[in-house]
Structures are given as structure tokens and as C-alpha cells.
Amino acid sequence: MVVKIIIIGAGVGGTAAAARLSKKGFQVEIYEKNSYNGGRCSLIYQNGHRFDQGPSLYLMPKIFEETLEDLGEDIKNHIELLKCSTNYNVHFHDGETFELTTDISKLSRSLEKYEGSDESTLINFLSYLKETHIHYQRGVKVALKTDFQHWYDLFNPKYIPDIIQLHLLDTVYNRVCKYFKSDYMRKAFSFQTMYLGMSPYSGLAAYSLLQYTEIAEGIWYPKGGFNTVLQSLENIAVKHGAKFHYNADVQKIIVDDKGVAKGIKLVNGDVVNSDIVICNADLVYAYNKLLPKTSYAKKLGKKELTSSSISFYWSMKTIVPQLKEHNIFLAEKYKQSFDQIFKDHTLPDEPSFYVNVPSRIDPTAAPEGKDTVVVLVPVGHITNVSNIDFDQLVKKARENVIDTMEKRLKISNFRNLIDHEIVNDPRTWQNKFNLWKGSILGLSHSLFQVLWFRPSLKCKIFENLYFVGASVQPGTGVPIVLCGAKLLEKQLCDRFSENTVKLKSYSKSFSLLISILAILFFCFVSEF
């Protein structure tokens, strides 16, 4: 009998899961509330300008390649990748700039300006690169490609050497301080935690793997926009029989009296039955809005979330040559700016922000002689504070961004160069994509919200219900969610295979568990 699977949401996780599972012979149908695929990883069009609504950094390219290989495809036949000539131009408060690049000799010379010209500068940088390489290699192995379905998976002794080297009790910023002495470089090599919607002062040290992949593998851009990755996955899924239904808003997941997921009910009243339901909608939203009320839903609603953003999509009247593909503007009061985002849940008085100009690398993103500009300003997610005026926050963010760009880029009339503006703020992310409290990247990656502690792919409350996406294992970010889709595929194939391989029996005594925990704690503490 063919197993029927319904997937809620055509985001990265849902579309990748659809491609994988349809290729394995499952009957797959995807229901998406919007008229387009990709969720946050979608496109906005305006009078010849094309904007990436969310992700614009194509990182960890090997994971994308592996995904297509698993599907029997060559990524080169689906996506044309353009390599950024430089990773970023980083702009500091006092007008100083720093170019982050994959060119080590060029990067080394730039470092000397801030770190000094003696040999320790290069040695420290190479030591930092070595550590981030270890974080990358071990992190991918343990955090992204391991399925932590059970508590004993986390405490498996074979992972102890890997976990020790991930510095899970330290932060990204603290580790950077061990290798760089200038405030400039400490900022330049720590802001990347914002890809995960986190502060570098609380982000686990292992996430410096992001800095490694940028330096070692570069930053890329798919010609035609990041959504071309999703289009390719959808085409592959359709080739294998998957059916995509757009403008199909799901009202609830149908669960019977025995706690078994049986299908979905759409907002228009239609009911669709299935053997398995996979939810790619935001996890916290799903538990609180699509499923029967549970204490776990309330618990999830109180967990630590990633930031939100105020994003500006500007159609420019002309080319702005002072801007590169990727531009970072960092606040002088760096820590204070992050505290205002993650502790006060608001817009910093002096925000750090990211400016992406896709037309600089891909001319198809804008009409000839013009630029397409996306500005992402991190801001706190929506809270229960009732007196927050989001319209005022958007206005304040806009003025801060334009004033900062004019000052640091020495442009006197930037406001006048903007022909058209579209804005996404926390309310937009919440309403358009059902993101809980407008948090753009879901549950945070704090120590007790990763690995086994993060919600699992298989629902532990309702039978025949699975999840895939940013807030479940292994975590947030496009390549990481792609890894999650692969783990989910294995779970379902194991479950429905005639030759299902049973999980190994872990008859560990309580004393052994305590011993392992003690060893881990001792190793972590001794590391510092």
C-alpha cells in the first residue's frame, strides 16, 4: 500500500522533504497558504526589481550539493551559482572599513591595520581559522547529521570527543577575543551569529562555523534569486509525483480521539485525509494554533526565540557604487545594541544592520542602470508589551539606516535615490508567514534548545505527526533545515521499510549515565 503524506507549508523544509519522500515512493501532497513557494525564502518583485525576501547568503555549499546528489541530480543542472568577489565590506562607527574576503593574503594585510604587523597577527588568525574549522567539521557531524530522537543519543560516549571540541559552554564573542585584540576585529568576526538570530555574546561558540564557511568556501548567490533553490526542489518533487496546492491555508491538523493525526482541514472547509502529516509551518505556531491544546504548547510559547527584523526593500533610481554585494554597518555600542534586541526586545538606539545589493552580482535583479537594495535591521520579536508603536520603530529604523549610510559612505542625498519602498516588520513576518511573535528564525539556539533538547522531528504527543523546519532539530538556516529534511526522510523510510532496522538497545544503567555526565562536565570545565 502506498503511504500518503500531507506536508503543511512549502518552505525550505517542506519542499525538500517533498522531493526526498516522493522520490522514495511516498504519495506526497503539499498545502501552502501563500500563492508562492519558499516561505521566508521567497521573492518580491517591483517594477523590474527583484528582492530576496529573506535569505540572501548561500553558505555551506556542500550541503546543497549533497541534497541534490541524494535526489539523483547534479546541482549544476539546476542552479547557476555566482561567487561574491568579496564577502563583506564592514563599516565601523568612525568611518573605518574592513574587507572580509576569501583571499587569505589580502585578508592578512587588512588584519595588520587593526591587529598590528608583527607575526602574531597571522598566527592568531590561522589559529582562529583552525578552531572554526574544527567547529565546522564536528558541528556538521554531530549537530546537523545526527538524529537525536532519544536522550541516550546525546550521551553516547562516541560523541564526547566531538562535543568537547565544540566549546558548548563558551560564546562566539569570548572565543573571538582569544584570537583578536582590537575591538574592530572582535566585531568583524562575531556579528555572524545574527544569521541565527542570536547575539554573539550568548551564541554558542560552535556557531563560529559560519565564519569558517565564509572564509574557506566563500559566499555565493544563485542567479535569479535564492528562491531558485526552492524552485529546483519543487520541480524535482513534482517529477516524482508530488502535488503542490497553493492558496491553501490550513486551519487545523485533524487529530482523532486516540491522539493520531489523520489529515488536515483547510480554511475553506475542505478536509484532506492522510497516513502521515508533516508540518513545515512554524513549530510554536502549529502547536498553539493548528493542534489540540496541550501544556507543551504553552511551554513552547515561553521558550527563547530568535530576533525579528525590520527589512526595507528599496528600488533605487540609479546605481550606488559605494555599496558592494554585502555590506555590514556595525554600532559603536556593540554589546548594548544586542542587549536592546534580546533583553529589551526593541530596536537599538544605534542599530547594526546588513545591506544586500543583489544587482551588484546578478544584473537581472534590477533594471539596467539601477540597483536593488535590501536592508535588514535586527529588532526584538513581538512581546506582550502593549505600548510598542511599530510604525514609529519602522520610521526610526529607516532614519537611522539612511543617516548612517550617508555618513559612512559619504553620500549626501541617499534618500532621494530611493524610488520605491516595501517594508517587512515583525507584524509582517507574523501575519504573512505565521511566525510566532514575528521571530524570523524560530526557537533560539541556546544550550538547552539544541541537539536532543530541541523539539524532535517526530512529534512525541500525537501519532503520525512529524515536523521539519527552523524550530526543530537540527535547527535554523537553509542548509541546516535541508539536513533536517534528510533526517526526516530516514525516519520515515525506516518506519515503513519492510526491512526496518530496529534501533539498538541501550541498556545503560543509571550509574553509567551519571558517569558520562560527570565526564562531560569535567572536560568542559577543564577546557576553560
LUMBADO-927077 format. One record per residue (C-alpha): y, z, x; residue number from 1; residue in one letter. Coordinates in Angstrom, 3 decimals, always signed. Example, Ala and Ser with C-alpha at 12.3 -4.5 7.8 and 13.67 -1.06 7.14 Angstrom:
BEGIN
-4.500, +7.800, +12.300, 1, A
-1.060, +7.140, +13.670, 2, S
# end
This chain:
BEGIN
+0.000, +0.000, +0.000, 1, M
+3.458, -0.892, +1.294, 2, V
+5.724, +2.142, +1.663, 3, V
+9.144, +1.722, +0.032, 4, K
+12.104, +3.261, +1.828, 5, I
+15.632, +3.641, +0.494, 6, I
+18.442, +4.135, +3.013, 7, I
+21.764, +5.573, +1.856, 8, I
+24.587, +4.107, +3.938, 9, G
+24.853, +1.036, +6.153, 10, A
+26.398, +2.815, +9.111, 11, G
+25.038, +2.586, +12.639, 12, V
+22.073, +4.864, +11.981, 13, G
+21.179, +3.374, +8.603, 14, G
+21.379, -0.230, +9.776, 15, T
+19.437, +0.433, +12.991, 16, A
+16.773, +2.316, +11.027, 17, A
+16.568, -0.554, +8.535, 18, A
+15.991, -3.066, +11.339, 19, A
+13.345, -0.919, +13.012, 20, R
+11.433, +0.056, +9.876, 21, L
+11.481, -3.371, +8.224, 22, S
+10.057, -4.823, +11.437, 23, K
+7.245, -2.263, +11.204, 24, K
+6.322, -3.493, +7.741, 25, G
+8.061, -0.968, +5.513, 26, F
+9.836, -2.199, +2.370, 27, Q
+13.443, -1.254, +3.061, 28, V
+16.496, -1.283, +0.790, 29, E
+19.942, -0.097, +1.883, 30, I
+22.633, +1.100, -0.535, 31, Y
+26.201, +1.189, +0.776, 32, E
+29.234, +2.417, -1.200, 33, K
+31.693, +0.076, +0.535, 34, N
+31.784, -3.720, +0.496, 35, S
+31.065, -3.941, +4.231, 36, Y
+28.651, -2.503, +6.779, 37, N
+29.213, -0.213, +9.731, 38, G
+30.989, +2.741, +8.120, 39, G
+33.441, +4.008, +10.737, 40, R
+32.188, +1.179, +12.939, 41, C
+33.783, -1.451, +10.698, 42, S
+36.714, -3.842, +10.959, 43, L
+40.164, -4.085, +9.384, 44, I
+41.869, -7.466, +9.014, 45, Y
+45.570, -8.080, +8.506, 46, Q
+47.278, -11.454, +8.714, 47, N
+45.282, -12.737, +11.690, 48, G
+44.969, -9.341, +13.392, 49, H
+41.546, -7.671, +13.725, 50, R
+41.197, -3.936, +14.257, 51, F
+38.189, -1.808, +15.142, 52, D
+38.441, +0.923, +12.538, 53, Q
+36.574, +3.423, +14.694, 54, G
+34.628, +2.956, +17.958, 55, P
+36.076, +0.526, +20.492, 56, S
+34.341, +1.673, +23.698, 57, L
+30.954, +0.048, +24.311, 58, Y
+29.327, +2.636, +26.599, 59, L
+25.759, +3.310, +27.776, 60, M
+24.840, -0.404, +27.553, 61, P
+21.188, +0.192, +28.458, 62, K
+20.599, +1.930, +25.123, 63, I
+21.924, -1.085, +23.221, 64, F
+19.697, -3.358, +25.304, 65, E
+16.650, -1.152, +24.653, 66, E
+17.348, -1.185, +20.920, 67, T
+17.312, -4.969, +20.772, 68, L
+14.266, -5.147, +23.046, 69, E
+12.387, -2.812, +20.688, 70, D
+13.211, -5.261, +17.912, 71, L
+11.832, -8.168, +19.920, 72, G
+15.291, -9.576, +20.584, 73, E
+17.463, -10.357, +23.588, 74, D
+20.891, -8.803, +23.205, 75, I
+22.460, -11.806, +24.941, 76, K
+21.445, -13.952, +21.961, 77, N
+23.369, -11.697, +19.587, 78, H
+26.411, -10.242, +21.317, 79, I
+28.838, -11.620, +23.871, 80, E
+29.961, -8.679, +25.972, 81, L
+33.305, -8.711, +27.752, 82, L
+33.728, -6.307, +30.671, 83, K
+37.042, -4.492, +30.829, 84, C
+38.893, -5.287, +34.042, 85, S
+39.775, -1.618, +34.339, 86, T
+38.529, +1.356, +32.374, 87, N
+41.864, +3.001, +31.554, 88, Y
+45.409, +3.413, +32.585, 89, N
+46.047, +7.148, +32.329, 90, V
+49.697, +8.091, +31.738, 91, H
+50.851, +11.620, +32.593, 92, F
+53.840, +13.523, +31.201, 93, H
+56.062, +12.919, +34.250, 94, D
+55.631, +9.143, +34.391, 95, G
+52.809, +9.170, +36.938, 96, E
+49.895, +6.831, +36.195, 97, T
+46.296, +6.665, +37.330, 98, F
+43.881, +3.763, +37.020, 99, E
+40.295, +4.701, +36.234, 100, L
+38.091, +1.853, +37.408, 101, T
+34.522, +0.971, +38.372, 102, T
+35.864, -0.286, +41.714, 103, D
+35.000, +2.715, +43.913, 104, I
+37.114, +1.613, +46.882, 105, S
+40.133, +1.147, +44.623, 106, K
+39.423, +4.412, +42.821, 107, L
+39.113, +6.237, +46.127, 108, S
+42.557, +5.078, +47.229, 109, R
+44.047, +6.135, +43.894, 110, S
+42.460, +9.560, +44.197, 111, L
+44.119, +10.127, +47.561, 112, E
+47.523, +10.040, +45.888, 113, K
+46.688, +13.162, +43.912, 114, Y
+43.927, +14.856, +45.906, 115, E
+45.035, +14.192, +49.481, 116, G
+43.986, +11.660, +52.098, 117, S
+41.506, +13.780, +54.054, 118, D
+37.789, +13.082, +53.897, 119, E
+37.107, +15.923, +51.437, 120, S
+38.665, +13.881, +48.626, 121, T
+35.994, +11.176, +48.775, 122, L
+33.214, +13.667, +49.489, 123, I
+34.185, +15.777, +46.475, 124, N
+34.371, +12.709, +44.261, 125, F
+30.942, +11.490, +45.368, 126, L
+29.546, +14.982, +44.768, 127, S
+31.054, +14.885, +41.285, 128, Y
+29.542, +11.457, +40.690, 129, L
+26.146, +12.764, +41.807, 130, K
+26.329, +15.659, +39.353, 131, E
+27.394, +13.446, +36.458, 132, T
+24.582, +11.042, +37.354, 133, H
+22.112, +13.915, +37.004, 134, I
+23.706, +14.870, +33.686, 135, H
+23.327, +11.276, +32.549, 136, Y
+19.709, +10.855, +33.630, 137, Q
+18.487, +14.261, +32.479, 138, R
+20.658, +14.227, +29.355, 139, G
+19.289, +10.909, +28.130, 140, V
+15.738, +12.035, +28.843, 141, K
+15.958, +15.479, +27.237, 142, V
+18.736, +15.296, +24.653, 143, A
+18.570, +11.685, +23.448, 144, L
+14.939, +10.640, +23.747, 145, K
+13.127, +13.863, +22.886, 146, T
+12.314, +14.761, +19.287, 147, D
+12.905, +18.475, +18.778, 148, F
+11.049, +18.914, +15.487, 149, Q
+9.783, +22.408, +16.298, 150, H
+11.186, +25.423, +18.140, 151, W
+8.425, +25.238, +20.711, 152, Y
+9.542, +21.721, +21.671, 153, D
+12.739, +23.281, +23.005, 154, L
+10.893, +25.914, +25.029, 155, F
+8.332, +23.567, +26.528, 156, N
+8.119, +24.554, +30.227, 157, P
+8.178, +20.922, +31.358, 158, K
+11.832, +20.667, +30.288, 159, Y
+13.001, +23.705, +32.263, 160, I
+13.895, +21.783, +35.482, 161, P
+15.842, +19.224, +33.441, 162, D
+17.703, +21.760, +31.327, 163, I
+18.701, +23.836, +34.345, 164, I
+20.476, +20.839, +35.871, 165, Q
+22.440, +20.155, +32.686, 166, L
+24.659, +23.239, +33.182, 167, H
+24.460, +24.098, +29.492, 168, L
+26.315, +27.381, +29.972, 169, L
+29.292, +25.735, +31.615, 170, D
+32.005, +23.406, +30.292, 171, T
+33.194, +19.938, +31.226, 172, V
+36.558, +21.257, +32.386, 173, Y
+35.069, +24.011, +34.538, 174, N
+32.777, +21.557, +36.322, 175, R
+35.652, +19.142, +36.956, 176, V
+37.619, +21.982, +38.548, 177, C
+34.856, +22.408, +41.116, 178, K
+35.482, +18.916, +42.486, 179, Y
+39.177, +18.162, +41.859, 180, F
+42.096, +20.361, +42.851, 181, K
+45.029, +18.572, +41.202, 182, S
+45.948, +19.120, +37.567, 183, D
+46.274, +15.340, +37.226, 184, Y
+42.681, +14.562, +38.155, 185, M
+41.279, +17.508, +36.236, 186, R
+42.829, +15.975, +33.139, 187, K
+41.818, +12.405, +34.011, 188, A
+38.153, +13.352, +34.380, 189, F
+37.860, +15.674, +31.392, 190, S
+39.587, +14.061, +28.379, 191, F
+36.436, +12.000, +27.658, 192, Q
+34.960, +14.851, +25.588, 193, T
+37.203, +13.571, +22.814, 194, M
+34.683, +10.726, +22.365, 195, Y
+32.564, +13.527, +20.884, 196, L
+35.481, +15.057, +19.020, 197, G
+35.479, +18.131, +21.273, 198, M
+37.747, +19.966, +23.680, 199, S
+36.904, +19.723, +27.409, 200, P
+37.401, +23.495, +27.507, 201, Y
+34.427, +24.045, +25.186, 202, S
+32.419, +20.825, +25.554, 203, G
+29.111, +21.426, +27.326, 204, L
+29.172, +20.365, +30.981, 205, A
+26.321, +17.917, +30.371, 206, A
+28.706, +15.654, +28.475, 207, Y
+30.253, +14.564, +31.764, 208, S
+27.521, +11.932, +31.483, 209, L
+30.240, +9.979, +29.674, 210, L
+32.383, +9.871, +32.798, 211, Q
+29.358, +8.703, +34.763, 212, Y
+28.502, +5.795, +32.487, 213, T
+32.143, +4.653, +32.584, 214, E
+32.265, +4.637, +36.367, 215, I
+28.747, +3.375, +37.075, 216, A
+28.208, +0.969, +34.174, 217, E
+31.745, +0.158, +33.093, 218, G
+33.382, -0.153, +29.695, 219, I
+32.576, -3.229, +27.643, 220, W
+33.806, -4.863, +24.462, 221, Y
+31.765, -7.057, +22.099, 222, P
+33.651, -10.281, +21.438, 223, K
+34.619, -10.378, +17.784, 224, G
+34.834, -6.598, +17.498, 225, G
+32.456, -3.664, +17.763, 226, F
+31.113, -4.419, +14.301, 227, N
+29.282, -7.465, +15.705, 228, T
+26.660, -4.972, +16.927, 229, V
+26.103, -3.869, +13.328, 230, L
+26.101, -7.445, +12.071, 231, Q
+23.342, -8.287, +14.543, 232, S
+21.246, -5.307, +13.482, 233, L
+21.710, -6.204, +9.826, 234, E
+20.688, -9.824, +10.463, 235, N
+17.538, -8.645, +12.234, 236, I
+16.749, -6.242, +9.375, 237, A
+17.211, -8.996, +6.792, 238, V
+14.999, -11.312, +8.839, 239, K
+12.224, -8.759, +8.478, 240, H
+12.718, -8.386, +4.734, 241, G
+15.279, -5.580, +4.353, 242, A
+17.698, -5.843, +1.410, 243, K
+21.297, -4.642, +1.631, 244, F
+23.175, -3.641, -1.530, 245, H
+26.947, -3.284, -1.143, 246, Y
+29.455, -1.705, -3.559, 247, N
+26.538, +0.538, -4.495, 248, A
+27.826, +4.116, -4.472, 249, D
+25.065, +6.737, -4.583, 250, V
+25.732, +9.612, -6.981, 251, Q
+22.741, +11.749, -6.073, 252, K
+19.360, +11.878, -4.404, 253, I
+16.703, +12.426, -7.064, 254, I
+14.512, +15.439, -6.314, 255, V
+11.697, +16.461, -8.685, 256, D
+10.679, +19.968, -9.730, 257, D
+8.379, +20.256, -6.716, 258, K
+11.200, +19.544, -4.269, 259, G
+10.132, +15.973, -3.492, 260, V
+12.743, +13.228, -3.036, 261, A
+11.810, +10.394, -5.381, 262, K
+14.755, +7.995, -5.104, 263, G
+18.460, +7.734, -5.853, 264, I
+20.835, +7.489, -8.789, 265, K
+23.879, +5.241, -8.398, 266, L
+27.341, +5.965, -9.764, 267, V
+26.837, +3.098, -12.243, 268, N
+23.821, +4.918, -13.689, 269, G
+21.079, +2.820, -12.103, 270, D
+18.028, +4.689, -10.814, 271, V
+16.036, +3.352, -7.859, 272, V
+12.687, +4.934, -7.017, 273, N
+11.120, +5.037, -3.575, 274, S
+8.463, +6.723, -1.471, 275, D
+10.919, +7.824, +1.209, 276, I
+14.679, +8.425, +1.175, 277, V
+16.680, +8.201, +4.412, 278, I
+20.247, +9.458, +4.220, 279, C
+22.774, +7.934, +6.614, 280, N
+25.660, +9.465, +4.677, 281, A
+27.408, +12.383, +6.382, 282, D
+24.853, +15.197, +6.530, 283, L
+27.087, +18.046, +5.327, 284, V
+28.430, +15.861, +2.500, 285, Y
+24.891, +14.900, +1.491, 286, A
+23.655, +18.485, +1.261, 287, Y
+26.730, +19.584, -0.691, 288, N
+27.264, +16.550, -2.936, 289, K
+24.052, +14.485, -3.223, 290, L
+21.320, +17.128, -3.277, 291, L
+20.476, +20.157, -5.441, 292, P
+22.463, +23.263, -4.475, 293, K
+20.931, +25.329, -1.664, 294, T
+22.020, +28.179, +0.566, 295, S
+21.506, +25.832, +3.515, 296, Y
+24.193, +23.508, +2.135, 297, A
+26.705, +26.361, +2.143, 298, K
+25.636, +27.321, +5.658, 299, K
+26.148, +23.751, +6.875, 300, L
+29.585, +23.665, +5.273, 301, G
+30.653, +26.527, +7.532, 302, K
+29.357, +25.080, +10.808, 303, K
+31.645, +23.974, +13.600, 304, E
+32.938, +20.435, +13.112, 305, L
+34.454, +17.831, +15.405, 306, T
+38.101, +16.831, +15.153, 307, S
+39.655, +14.339, +12.809, 308, S
+42.217, +11.694, +13.734, 309, S
+45.394, +10.033, +12.632, 310, I
+44.822, +6.386, +13.521, 311, S
+47.522, +3.722, +13.476, 312, F
+46.644, +0.030, +13.261, 313, Y
+49.666, -1.960, +14.387, 314, W
+50.159, -5.708, +14.101, 315, S
+52.650, -6.463, +16.860, 316, M
+55.258, -9.213, +16.761, 317, K
+54.672, -10.027, +20.402, 318, T
+52.528, -9.203, +23.424, 319, I
+53.244, -5.812, +25.008, 320, V
+52.419, -6.438, +28.691, 321, P
+52.824, -2.774, +29.686, 322, Q
+49.636, -1.938, +27.773, 323, L
+46.126, -2.551, +29.135, 324, K
+42.893, -2.722, +27.116, 325, E
+42.541, +1.066, +27.145, 326, H
+45.428, +3.477, +27.654, 327, N
+45.399, +7.266, +27.682, 328, I
+48.545, +9.349, +27.265, 329, F
+47.956, +12.990, +28.212, 330, L
+50.004, +16.000, +27.170, 331, A
+51.715, +18.194, +29.745, 332, E
+50.447, +21.330, +27.993, 333, K
+46.900, +20.032, +28.046, 334, Y
+44.933, +23.129, +27.015, 335, K
+47.464, +24.130, +24.399, 336, Q
+47.166, +20.714, +22.780, 337, S
+43.391, +21.119, +22.422, 338, F
+43.758, +24.668, +21.113, 339, D
+46.068, +23.423, +18.378, 340, Q
+43.455, +20.837, +17.344, 341, I
+40.348, +23.014, +17.447, 342, F
+41.690, +26.509, +16.757, 343, K
+44.718, +25.852, +14.559, 344, D
+43.276, +22.648, +13.029, 345, H
+46.545, +20.812, +13.117, 346, T
+48.486, +18.193, +15.069, 347, L
+49.534, +19.385, +18.546, 348, P
+53.245, +19.748, +19.223, 349, D
+52.672, +17.342, +22.109, 350, E
+49.532, +15.320, +21.373, 351, P
+47.375, +13.454, +23.841, 352, S
+46.343, +10.089, +22.408, 353, F
+44.435, +6.872, +23.061, 354, Y
+45.796, +3.328, +22.693, 355, V
+43.410, +0.389, +22.437, 356, N
+44.589, -3.224, +22.698, 357, V
+41.539, -5.388, +21.872, 358, P
+43.619, -8.564, +22.103, 359, S
+44.086, -7.864, +25.818, 360, R
+40.394, -8.563, +26.469, 361, I
+39.483, -10.603, +23.365, 362, D
+42.226, -13.040, +22.283, 363, P
+40.506, -13.535, +18.913, 364, T
+41.749, -10.065, +17.896, 365, A
+45.320, -11.275, +17.353, 366, A
+47.295, -14.454, +16.626, 367, P
+48.466, -16.329, +19.696, 368, E
+51.422, -14.662, +21.392, 369, G
+50.852, -11.330, +19.611, 370, K
+48.973, -8.081, +20.186, 371, D
+46.701, -5.945, +18.053, 372, T
+47.125, -2.235, +18.808, 373, V
+45.065, +0.745, +17.654, 374, V
+46.346, +4.272, +18.312, 375, V
+44.043, +7.280, +17.858, 376, L
+45.717, +10.684, +17.719, 377, V
+43.195, +13.565, +17.592, 378, P
+44.057, +16.173, +14.965, 379, V
+42.322, +19.090, +13.299, 380, G
+39.979, +18.403, +10.400, 381, H
+40.887, +19.396, +6.833, 382, I
+40.732, +23.146, +6.231, 383, T
+41.226, +25.411, +3.227, 384, N
+44.860, +25.916, +4.202, 385, V
+46.733, +24.565, +1.202, 386, S
+50.212, +24.131, +2.650, 387, N
+49.382, +21.363, +5.151, 388, I
+51.527, +18.304, +4.434, 389, D
+49.508, +15.386, +5.796, 390, F
+52.273, +12.902, +5.075, 391, D
+54.541, +14.917, +7.349, 392, Q
+51.827, +15.176, +10.020, 393, L
+51.419, +11.386, +9.988, 394, V
+55.169, +10.901, +10.285, 395, K
+55.356, +13.430, +13.139, 396, K
+52.405, +11.826, +14.952, 397, A
+53.995, +8.386, +14.644, 398, R
+57.295, +9.560, +16.111, 399, E
+55.558, +11.431, +18.942, 400, N
+53.438, +8.418, +19.854, 401, V
+56.297, +5.930, +19.827, 402, I
+58.679, +8.234, +21.715, 403, D
+56.026, +8.923, +24.367, 404, T
+55.140, +5.240, +24.805, 405, M
+58.768, +4.190, +25.061, 406, E
+59.472, +6.873, +27.655, 407, K
+56.385, +6.446, +29.829, 408, R
+56.142, +2.650, +29.583, 409, L
+59.923, +2.210, +29.814, 410, K
+60.137, +0.216, +26.581, 411, I
+63.367, +0.700, +24.659, 412, S
+62.517, -0.999, +21.362, 413, N
+58.816, -0.438, +20.672, 414, F
+59.458, +0.474, +17.008, 415, R
+60.993, -2.911, +16.428, 416, N
+57.939, -4.677, +17.860, 417, L
+55.670, -3.348, +15.075, 418, I
+55.333, -5.976, +12.357, 419, D
+52.813, -4.196, +10.091, 420, H
+51.160, -0.780, +9.987, 421, E
+47.956, +0.617, +8.481, 422, I
+47.164, +4.338, +8.775, 423, V
+43.947, +6.365, +8.509, 424, N
+44.364, +10.139, +8.417, 425, D
+41.897, +12.986, +7.663, 426, P
+42.178, +12.254, +3.935, 427, R
+41.252, +8.617, +4.525, 428, T
+38.171, +9.480, +6.548, 429, W
+37.083, +11.920, +3.854, 430, Q
+37.660, +9.588, +0.915, 431, N
+36.641, +6.254, +2.397, 432, K
+33.520, +7.356, +4.271, 433, F
+32.622, +10.718, +2.663, 434, N
+33.140, +12.522, +5.974, 435, L
+33.084, +16.268, +5.390, 436, W
+36.611, +17.699, +5.764, 437, K
+37.635, +14.394, +7.349, 438, G
+35.800, +15.252, +10.572, 439, S
+35.345, +11.849, +12.187, 440, I
+32.255, +12.687, +14.252, 441, L
+30.418, +15.251, +12.134, 442, G
+28.963, +18.501, +13.422, 443, L
+30.221, +19.610, +16.820, 444, S
+28.003, +19.697, +19.919, 445, H
+28.339, +23.373, +20.745, 446, S
+25.402, +25.114, +22.439, 447, L
+23.750, +26.215, +19.205, 448, F
+24.342, +22.884, +17.482, 449, Q
+22.387, +20.662, +19.903, 450, V
+18.724, +19.952, +20.648, 451, L
+16.417, +21.902, +18.292, 452, W
+19.367, +23.847, +16.878, 453, F
+20.903, +20.642, +15.450, 454, R
+19.675, +19.595, +11.988, 455, P
+16.453, +17.624, +12.320, 456, S
+15.760, +14.065, +11.265, 457, L
+13.151, +15.283, +8.792, 458, K
+14.536, +17.449, +6.008, 459, C
+12.982, +20.909, +6.072, 460, K
+13.817, +21.711, +2.436, 461, I
+12.918, +18.606, +0.437, 462, F
+9.837, +16.470, +0.995, 463, E
+10.051, +12.740, +1.750, 464, N
+13.709, +13.066, +2.740, 465, L
+14.998, +12.134, +6.206, 466, Y
+18.403, +11.868, +7.822, 467, F
+19.898, +9.684, +10.518, 468, V
+23.428, +9.681, +11.895, 469, G
+26.039, +11.694, +13.760, 470, A
+25.321, +15.191, +12.443, 471, S
+21.577, +15.214, +13.032, 472, V
+19.532, +15.020, +16.217, 473, Q
+20.252, +13.800, +18.803, 474, P
+23.987, +13.694, +17.984, 475, G
+27.150, +11.675, +17.540, 476, T
+28.350, +8.423, +19.152, 477, G
+26.999, +4.914, +18.594, 478, V
+24.404, +4.803, +21.430, 479, P
+23.267, +8.341, +20.607, 480, I
+22.782, +7.508, +16.933, 481, V
+20.785, +4.435, +17.994, 482, L
+18.466, +6.828, +19.845, 483, C
+18.174, +8.856, +16.659, 484, G
+17.064, +5.773, +14.726, 485, A
+14.321, +5.216, +17.292, 486, K
+13.097, +8.820, +16.985, 487, L
+13.086, +8.461, +13.193, 488, L
+11.063, +5.248, +13.405, 489, E
+8.409, +7.045, +15.453, 490, K
+8.225, +9.935, +12.993, 491, Q
+7.655, +7.637, +10.027, 492, L
+5.249, +5.347, +11.835, 493, C
+3.218, +8.352, +12.969, 494, D
+3.187, +9.703, +9.440, 495, R
+2.000, +6.523, +7.760, 496, F
-0.219, +5.138, +10.504, 497, S
-3.947, +5.087, +9.770, 498, E
-4.452, +6.389, +13.282, 499, N
-1.808, +9.076, +13.131, 500, T
-1.767, +11.100, +16.306, 501, V
-1.708, +14.781, +15.443, 502, K
+0.821, +16.981, +17.130, 503, L
-0.570, +19.053, +19.929, 504, K
-1.390, +22.616, +19.041, 505, S
+0.978, +25.052, +20.696, 506, Y
-0.775, +28.399, +20.513, 507, S
+1.713, +30.166, +22.717, 508, K
+1.781, +33.913, +22.484, 509, S
+4.953, +35.790, +21.746, 510, F
+4.977, +37.197, +25.261, 511, S
+4.945, +33.685, +26.733, 512, L
+7.945, +32.722, +24.612, 513, L
+9.850, +35.744, +25.854, 514, I
+8.902, +34.851, +29.428, 515, S
+10.195, +31.317, +29.082, 516, I
+13.449, +32.522, +27.551, 517, L
+13.841, +35.010, +30.364, 518, A
+13.235, +32.300, +32.982, 519, I
+15.810, +30.009, +31.358, 520, L
+18.388, +32.773, +31.180, 521, F
+17.796, +33.801, +34.788, 522, F
+18.042, +30.220, +36.035, 523, C
+21.262, +29.566, +34.137, 524, F
+22.901, +32.746, +35.297, 525, V
+21.839, +32.249, +38.909, 526, S
+23.337, +28.750, +38.788, 527, E
+26.793, +30.224, +38.488, 528, F
# end
